Amino acid sequence: MQQPPEPHPDEGSVSHVDLDQSPEEVLEYWTEERMAEAKPRELKLPEPGPGPAGQD
């Protein structure tokens, strides 16, 4: 079974992965052991800035 691609931390804040696995293969990959060991990704939100131009 193919492993999911490793994320590159130096890339932009948006991630995109083209899946070439069927839904069944994805479900097969996520065994109970993998689910128990899984850690959520750190969520990085953009810094608040000025609103859209022309809206005061």
Stockholm file with secondary structure:
# STOCKHOLM 1.0

chainA/1-56         MQQPPEPHPDEGSVSHVDLDQSPEEVLEYWTEERMAEAKPRELKLPEPGPGPAGQD
#=GR chainA/1-56 SS CCCCCCCCTTSCSCCCCCCCSCHHHHHHHSCHHHHHHCCCCCCCCCCCCCCSTTCC
#=GC SS_cons        CCCCCCCCTTSCSCCCCCCCSCHHHHHHHSCHHHHHHCCCCCCCCCCCCCCSTTCC
//
